[in-house]
Every structure is written in structure tokens, then in C-alpha cells.
């Protein structure tokens, strides 16, 4: 992961995922054998150590040359299977430009595997990079992005979890404390440190506030041009392992009204010892007072289950659902959510003219990592009104799935991790017809300019 992505991942829970060993050949024609000090240490620092260090939740530390050598077989297994660093988007189809791409590049992977397959020389210690400085995992991770702590912090009520108990769902409602209307630029969710990330499976924060019902439905053309319109507040933010928060594009955000409240839904699971007074809190960065962005972004949950989720024992099941977009929109991200039998999920678009496009697909879903794939500005899908989004999910309930707790059971939808889900969290920024047309024209012009520059470069 690049250094800017390291900050985003510092608060993530790091969990090992079992996978079969996948062979990966050493780069052909390598002229210079890589060394740890010169070639491998920078890769480990940038991609691994943020989680694999003392005090973090990763299963082992990778802070030294000796530690990396000791765990070499395990490292090779994870990186060649593209399980680590956690970035499981299908690299062969769909959109590939993301703001938070944390995958190893092909060159980094070749270098790392070539070293792991050699006698793993240390090399000249003078080539060793200085120790990396990592952000405090208990601090707000977006503080470095905005240069200030959150403008508003909304904690849940405290909860004490017994050492041994069934999963719990804690649903307190708390006031935000806002006394005036404000628009939100970014949101981060942070479980209390250090035990919070160990016991919180996921957390949902619903924004409860009174809005004009006419603006929420936006039945008329006049209302559809309002940044308040096109739906209510709904789900304010979702957090799961592998996600820190959300930063909305300039000119878009979420609306909070005075007197608003947050209804929490926190899923806890026991870890064998009592954890007292755990809590989860929202950190909210606001636009300047009085600023009203042109567009409102809403976090949508798109199911991929049709009418029901019914997975037979020993089988691979495929489910699908569709949604027709009422207004033009820009999709900001793709975040599949499934449980232990989740295998793959895709998001496709069927445009009003009949054209079909596979936008994104995760074919190597890992239930311990709920990665949020955030599209780059120039790659975020622009959808005209009337576009149908198609979500398809695959569940593997066979004994070949190493994460499957019991392949002899029928499995249906449920909140427990031994049950299943199949939906995608997608931030949808709704646009007016005029905004959509302008965004498409701007992107087409930029693409044409890039192609022209590329052609000129090839002709030189």
C-alpha cells in the first residue's frame, strides 16, 4: 500500500485468512537478486507493518528481518494468493482505478516472491530504510487528512460484554447535540481502544431526523434540483473490519439537522474474557457553517438475494437482485458484505439503451475483511436515470470452502456470522439531469484529451 493508504488502514483489524498455497514463479531474467535491506524492507514497511506490529491485532509482527524470514512460507502463501494485503477486487474485469488501492503492484509482488524463493539475503544494512512512523491506531485516522480532529463526536452508550456469550446486538439511541443545520464532509467510526476492534463485528449508525416529506420523495422537477431531495437520511455510516470511514467528494455530503439523533446497531461477539464499558463513536468532519453542497450522498444497501436467501448443503448458490435508478447518479464505491460462505459478488449496470457493463466484481471474497473499494474521481460510474443495477452473489457451502463451519447445513439469511447475508454498501450521489450531462461531457473531453496526448507520445 502506498503511504497515503497506510494511514487509512491503520485502524483496521488484521486477521489471518487460511488459503491453499498458490505457486508463483520468480521473475524471468532477473539480473540482480533482491535483498531485504534494499528491496524487500520498503515493501514490508509500506504494506504490512501497519498491522503486523506489537500492539496490533495481526497474528504476528513483521517489524524485523528475522521475523520476516521466520514467517516466509506464510507470507508467500498470502501474497501469491492475493489475500494480503487485503484487496480482493477482481483485477481482470471492471473498473480498476481506486482512491484507496492497497494491492501490491506486479513489480512489488515479483520482487517479494523472488526474495522469498531465494536464500533471503539481508544485503547491505546501509540500504535499510529508516523505521516507518505509523499513526496511533487509537487516534482518529482522518485527522491527518483534514489537519484537525473531528468537529463533532457522537459516542454510543457503553456496553459490557461477558467473556462467554452468544453474539449481542446493542441498539442505543443518542442525541447528536447539533443545534443548527450542518452538512457533512467525512465520517469515521472508531470502536473504543484497545478491545473494541476485537469484539465489534460491525456497527451501523442510523441518522434519525425530521425532514420535509415532499423533499424526500422529490416528485417534481423543481424538487429534484434540491440537494435536500431524493430520499431521507437513512443509514448515516457503516463500519466493519477493513474499513475506517468515508470522505465525500467536494460538492457532496450528508445533511444533519438540529435535534437529530443516532440510532446505533452494534454487533458484539465474545473473545473469552469480559470487556467492560466498550463503546463505538462517530467522528464527523463538517463543511463550513452555512455551506450547502450541490449534491447529497446516501449510503444504500443493495441486496443481491432476490426474494430469499436459501443455500442448500454442499452446494454453491447464486442469487441476484436488480434496482432501477430513479434519478441520475454517481456511484462512489463498491463494498460487498457477506459472511463465512461468501464467495463472490458483482455489480453491473444495464443502461436505458440496453448496453450492459460489469462495473466491479470481487471473486475472492474474504469474510474477515469488508474492504470498501472507493472509485477514483475519473472512474466513478455515472448512471443516467433509468439505469438498472444488477447485484449477483455467490455462496460456497461446500467442504472445499475453508471458512465453512458446517457444509451439511441449509443456510439462510441472518445476523449471526454462521448465517448469511448478501448485499453491497454503495454511496450514491444523486445528480440533476443537468449535472449528469455536464459530468459526462467533462469526462468525455478529458478522455479524448488523454487519448490524443497518448497518440502524440506514440508518434514521437
N, C-alpha and C positions, 0 to 999 in steps of 0.2 A: 504494500500500500504506500502511496505517496505520503509525504509528511503531513499535508493538509488533511488527508483522510485518517491519519493516525489519531488526531485529536478527536475525530468523530467516534472512533471505535474504542476510545479509552474506557468508556463506561460500560461497554458490553460484557456480558458474562461469557467466559471462554470455556467451552465444553468439548471434550474429545468425541469424535464420531467414528465408530468402528466401520471399516470398509475393507474389502478384499484388495490385496496387493495388485497394482497395475504396473506393468512393465513400461519403462520409458527409456528410449535409447539415449546414450550420450551423444552430444553434437558431433556430426561428422566433420572431419578435417580440423579439429581443434588444434590450434598452433601453440597455445600456451595453457598449460594446466592451471586451472583456477586454484587459488589459495584462500584460506579462511580470512586472513587479515585483509587482503586486498579486494577480494571479490564476494565472498560469502557473508562476512560480517555486516556490510551495509544492507544486504537483502534481509538478513535476520532482524536487524535493528528496525528497519522500516516496515516490516510486515508481520513480525512475530512477537517481539519483546513487549509490546504494549500490553499484551495479555499474558505472555509467558514470563512472568517475573514474580518475585516474592510478594505476597500480599494480594495477588490477583487470584482469579478463580480457575485459571488454566491448570491442567493436571501436573505440569512440570515447568521448571524455569529453564529458559534458554538464554541466559544472560552471559554465559562464558563459552569459550571454545570447547572446554572439556565437556560441558553439558550438551552442546550440540552434537559432539561426537558420540556421546553416550546414547542419545536418542535418535541417532542417524536412521536406523531402519524405520522407525515410526514416522519421522519427518518425511522420508522418501515416500512412504505409503500414502500419507495425507496429501502431499503436494502433487504427486503424479495423478492421483485420483481427482484432483481439483476440489478437494474438500477443505483444504486450508491454503491460504487464508479464506475465510468463508465468503465465497462469491459464486453462486451456483446457477447463474443465468446461463442458458444455452448460448454458447459463443458462435454457433453456426447459423442461427436464424434470427430474424427480427432486429430491432434497434440495438445498437451496441455502444452508443455514446451516452455515458452517465456521468453525473457530477461526483459521485462517490465510488467510482470503480476502484475496488481494493484487491483485484486479482493480480497475481504475478504476471508480468509480461512473459512472452515466449522466451525472450533472451534471459530474463532472470531465472525462469524455470530450467532452461538448458544449463546455465551456469551452476545452479544449485545441484541439479541431479548429476552433472559431470563430476562435481567435487564429492558428492556422497558416494559415487561409484568408484572413486579413486581411493588412495590411502589417506585422504582427507588431510593434506598438509596444512600446517599453521601458516607457513610463509614468513615473511619479514614482519616482525611486530611493529616496525616503524610505519607499515602500511595500515595498521589498525585505525579505524575511525575513532574519534573521541566518544566516550559514552553518551548515549542518547538521553535527552531530557524528556520525560513523559509528564503529561498533565496529571494532577492529583485526581484519581478516579472517584473520590468522594465529592469533587467540586462540580460546578455546572460546566459542562463541556462546551456550550455555545458562548460562554463568557469571553473566550479568546477571540471568537469570531466578531462579536459586537463591541468588545473592549469595555464591557460593563456587566455587572450581574443582572439578573432578570429585573424588570420593572415591577413585576408582580409575582408573588409566590403564594400558591394555594395548596396547603397540605391536606391530606386526608386525616381522619381521626386515627389514633394509634390502635394497634391490634396485637394481641399476644397469641402466638401460635404454639400449641402443645408440641412436645417432642415427637409423639407418635399419634397421628390422627388422620382421618380422611381429608381430602382436599377441601378447602374452605373458600367461599366467595363472600367477600366483605363489601357491603354496599352503602357506605355513609354518604350523606348529602351535606355539603359545607358551603358557606357563602364565599363569594369571590372578594367581597369588600369594595367593589367598584361603585363609585358614586356618580360617574359620568360615562357617556358613550365613548368607547375606545376601539381601535382596530389593531389587530394582532399581526406582527411580522414573523414571529417564531415562537415555537413551543418546545419545551423539553420536559420529559418525565424522568424523575430520579427516585428510585427506591432508597430508603434510609441505609446508610453505610455503617458497618460492612456486611451485615447479614441480609439486608433487603434483597439484593440481587440473587441471593441463594434460595430464598423462599418464595419470591414473587414470580409466578409463571407468566402472567401478563396483567396489564392494567388498562382499563378503559375509563376515560373521563368524558362524561356527557355534559354539555352546556345547557342549562335549564334557564330559559328567559322568555319573557312575553314579547312576541313580535306581531306586527300587523299581518293578519291572515291574508289580506289581498296581496301584499308584497311577497309573502311566502309562496303563493301559487303563481303569481306573475302571468295572469291570464291574458292581459292586454299587451300590445306592443309598447305602450308607454311604460308600463311597469317593468317590462323585460329589459329596459335600458338602465334600470336602477341597480347599483351594486348591492343593495339590500335584497334584491329579489332572487327568485329561483331556488326556493326551498328554505327551511328553517335552520336553526343552529345545529341540532343533532349531535353527532359524535364530535367532540372537540379534539380529542387526541387518543391514540392507541400506542401502547408500549409493549414490547416483547423482547426476548433475548435476541440481541443483534441489532437493536435499534436504539437511537438516542433521542431523536426528536424530529421536528420538521421546520424548515425555513421556507417561507413562501416567496415566490418571485416578486420582484419590485412591481408595485402597482396592484398587488393582490394580497388578500389576507382574510382573517376571520373577524367577525363583529362580536363585541361583547357589550352588553347593555347594563346600565346601573341596576343594582339589585339582583344580578344574575347569580346562579349557584352552580356548583359542580357536583354531579352525582357520580361517585366512584363505583367501579366494579373491579375489585382486586382479587385475583385468583392466587391463593396461597397453597403451598404444598410443604409438608413436614420434612425435616432433614435429620431427625434423630435426636435433637436437643431442643429445648424450649427457647424461643426467641420472643423477648418481651418488647412491647411498645414499638413494633415495627410500623412504618408508615410509608406512604408514597406522596410525592409532591410535584406540582406543576410549576415550572419556571416559565414565565411569559415575558417576551420582549415586545413592546408596543411601538407602533408608529407614533410620531409626534402628535401631541394633543391637537385636535381639530382637523387632522389629515384624514381624508376619505379616499381610499384606493378605488380604482375604476372597477375592479372585479372582486368577487367573493369566492373563496375557495372552500369546498366542503369535502370532508373525508367520507367517501362512500364505501359501503361494504357490498361487494358484488358476489352473490352466491354462485357456485358452479355445481349445484346439486339438483337442479330441477325441482320436482315436487317432493323428493325424498332422497335420503342417502341410505342405501341398503347394500352392504358389501358382503357377499357370500363367503363362507370359509374356504380358504385355499385358492382364492381367485383374485385376478386383477380386475377391478371395476372402473368403469369410465362414466362420469356424469357431466352434464352440461346445462348451462342456462344462458339466456340472452336478455339484453336490456337495450331498449331504443332510446337514444338521447333526444330529449325534448328541445334542448337548446344547443347552439354551437358550444364547443368546449375545448379546452386544452387539458390533457392528462399529464400530471406532474410526476407520476411514479407508478410502479407495479410491485406489490408486496403480497405474495401468496401466503395463505395461512391454512395449514393442515396439521394433523397430529402424527402419531407414530407410524401409520401405514401410508402416509402421504408419499407419493412417488413423483408426480409432475403436475404442472398447471400451465395453461397457456391463456393469453388474452389476444383475441383477434377482432378486427373491425370489418364489418360489411357496410360499405358506403351506399348512399342513396342511389348511385348509378350502377350498383351491382358489383363493383370492384371489391375484392377481398384482400385483406392484408393481415399477416401474422405480426403483431406488434412486439410481443415478448413471450418467452417460454422458459420455464425452469424445468429441466429434465432430471435434475439430480437433487430434488428437494431433501433438506435435512431438517427434521422437526425441531432440533435443538437450536436452530438459527433461523430467525424470521427476518431475513435481510430485506431492507427497503431499497429497491433499485430506483434511484432518482434520475430521471431523464435530463440530459443536457438541454440547455435552452433551445438550441437549434434542432434538437431531435425530438422534443416532446410532441406526441401526436396531436395534431389539430383536426378536430372532427366537426363536420357540418351537422346541423340539426337533421335528425332522421337517421343518423348512423346507428347501426346495431352492433353493440359489443357482445362478443361471444366468449364465455369463460368455460374452459374444459379442464376437468381434474381427473387424475389417475390415482387410484389407491391400490397398493400391493399388499394383499392379505395372504400371501403365500409364505411357506417356510424359508424361501430364498431371501426374504426381506430381513436383514439382521436386526432391525429395530422392532419387528413384530412381536408383541408379547405373547400372542396365542393365535396361531393361524387356523385353529379349529372352531373359532367363534364367529358367528354372524356379528357384524359391526354396523351400528347406525350412528346418527348424529347425536352428539352430546358434549357437555362442557369438560368432562374429565379427559385426561390425556389418553386413557385407554379407549375412549370413544373416538369419534372422528368429526372433523369439520372439513369444509372445502369452500373457502371464499378468498377474495382478494381485497386488500385495502388499497384504495386508489384515491388520491387527492384530485378532485375535479374542479377546475377553474372555469366557470361558465362565462361565455362571451356573448356580446350582442352580434347581430349579423354583420354590422359594420366593422366591429373589432375583428371578427373572424376573417372577413375578406381582406382587411389590411394586414393581418398576421400572415395569411397565406401569400399575399403579394410580396411582402417583405422577405419571407423565406425563399420564395422562388427567385427573387432578384439576387439574394445572397448566394444561392446555389449556382445560379448562372455565372456570377462573377468568379466564384471559386473554380468552376469548370473552365472558364476562359483563362484564368491565371495558370491553371494546371496545364492546359493545352499549350500556352505560350512557353511554359517551362520545358515541356517535352520537345518543342520545336527548336530550342536553343542548342 
